[in-house]
């Protein structure tokens, strides 16, 4: 007989917004808390903006590790 395992639901989960759109989460974070989340590989940036994001990231957090595979 196969008995399904009940899923444990963390009580803190109800405090998090149920959002599947990461761009909306980023937009809300910027507008409400001044937190900017951006990838230096974002296609919406031109070369100068990408370079600026890359340099800021390296200065604050060090160089990115090379991707393998």
N, C-alpha and C positions, 0 to 999 in steps of 0.2 A: 504494500500500500504506500502510495506516495503522498506525503503530507507537506504542503508548501510551508516554507519558513516565513514567519511573519516579519515584515520589514520594520526595523527599529527607526523611528522618526525622532531625530534630535529635537528637543524643545526649542533650541535656539534657531532652528530653521525657519520658524514662522516670523522671526524678526528681520530676516533678509528679504529684500525685494525679489519677487519672482519675475525675473526678466531674462529673456533669451537673446536680447539685442545688446551685444557688448558696446556698440557705439553709443547707444542711449545711456548706458552706465557711465561711459567716459564723459559724455556731454554733461550729465548731471553732476559728476564729480568736479568738473571744471567750474560749472556755474555756481554750485553751492559751497564748495570747499576750496576752490582754487588749486585743485590737483590736476595736473596735466599728464595724461598717459598717451605716449605716441611712440611708434616704431620708426627708427631711422630709415626703414625700408618702405614706408608709407608712400604709395603712388601719388598722393595728393600734394606732396612736397616737391619743390624744385631742388636742384642740386645744392644751392646755397643753404636752404633750410635743412636739408638732410645732413649736410656737413656740420651745421651748427648743433643739431640734435645729437649727432655722433660725438662731437667734442664735449658737450655738456655732460653726456652720459659717461664718457671716459674720465672726465675730471672728477665727477662725483663718485663713481662706482668702479673705475678701472676698465681695462679693455675687455671686450666681449670675447668669450671662448669661441674658437673655430668650430663650425658645425661639421660633424662627421656623419656621412651616410645620407 
